[in-house]
Amino acid sequence: MDIEAQGLRAVDWNMDMPLAVIGGGNMGKAIVAGAVRSALINPEWCVVAEPDNTKRAELAKLGVRTSMTSDEAMRHLVSWELSGVRGQVLLAVKPQSLRELASEVGHHLTGSDRIVISVLAGTPSRKIVSEFGGGFRVIRAMPNLPALIGQAATTVCLGEGAMAGDEEFAERLFRGLGPVVIRAREDLMDAATAVAGSGPAYVFYLAEAMEEAAQKLGFTPEDARRLVKQTIIGATAMMSESSDAPSDLRAMVTSKGGTTAAACETLDTLGVRAAFVQAVEAAQARGRELGT
């Protein structure tokens, strides 16, 4: 059923966009907090479904409405739409909860022609449509953990049933989480998950190894952490502020025959670069497995 047939009109960006967020965990909360902070949504027209009492209390501090069940959240959204404004739904639950969620709120979505934004990793839009019964449009997005501090990198794509322009609100929403929002084809979403979604863990993995080495060389655990943390902060800040490629920045630190050169030669001999490439490819392959 289309918008006109229901007496609804597409939202004007100068108007309030009703939003129902299903899932108030770390990512759901980060998205809502970023949207409120950036004035992208009116908290009075946003409801978050979250069964955990503690998490609901934290969400309520943002000024949004909360509910224990997804069905209740969808009922709030539908009631707001009586004003004639079409709302959207954001799915921020664990992928394995999809079928249970569909049984609870599928009747609100099936045939609604509503836009549904999904941040479910490894979950193709066709699977979401299949579980819920179809008749709505899916936008997929993959933000990463730095969304918690407003530094996310997010990939957005048109999914099943979506058409050009359906992604506009989602892109605005995710710009509230960080400075980088890119569009991609849906067949690249597993790659986006492998590169950016899992990417912070690779940096933390490096930090763990550097801390271990620092302690082995004689630093206390506390000093090792401080040195490593600031080194990574400084290096990423340089990448952020420079237009140079990472290889050029690395060359600035690497004198021929020096200490950095010795370290990089060891990493190359051990195949660390190739191992990282293989690790990212393994993450992409796992995403595809989860989506089947």
ZIPE-V276649 format. One record per run of one state. SS is the DSSP state (h for helix, s for strand, l for the rest). FROM is the first residue (numbers start at 1). TO is the last residue. If there is no record, write none. Layout:
ss=SS from=FROM to=TO
ss=SS from=FROM to=TO
//
This chain:
ss=l from=1 to=3
ss=h from=4 to=6
ss=l from=7 to=8
ss=s from=9 to=9
ss=l from=10 to=18
ss=s from=19 to=22
ss=l from=23 to=25
ss=h from=26 to=37
ss=l from=38 to=42
ss=h from=43 to=45
ss=s from=46 to=49
ss=l from=50 to=52
ss=h from=53 to=60
ss=l from=61 to=64
ss=s from=65 to=67
ss=l from=68 to=69
ss=h from=70 to=83
ss=l from=84 to=84
ss=s from=85 to=85
ss=l from=86 to=87
ss=s from=88 to=91
ss=l from=92 to=94
ss=h from=95 to=109
ss=l from=110 to=114
ss=s from=115 to=118
ss=l from=119 to=124
ss=h from=125 to=132
ss=l from=133 to=136
ss=s from=137 to=142
ss=l from=143 to=144
ss=h from=145 to=149
ss=l from=150 to=152
ss=s from=153 to=158
ss=l from=159 to=167
ss=h from=168 to=175
ss=l from=176 to=179
ss=s from=180 to=183
ss=l from=184 to=185
ss=h from=186 to=197
ss=l from=198 to=198
ss=h from=199 to=216
ss=l from=217 to=220
ss=h from=221 to=241
ss=l from=242 to=245
ss=h from=246 to=253
ss=l from=254 to=258
ss=h from=259 to=269
ss=l from=270 to=271
ss=h from=272 to=290
ss=l from=291 to=292
//
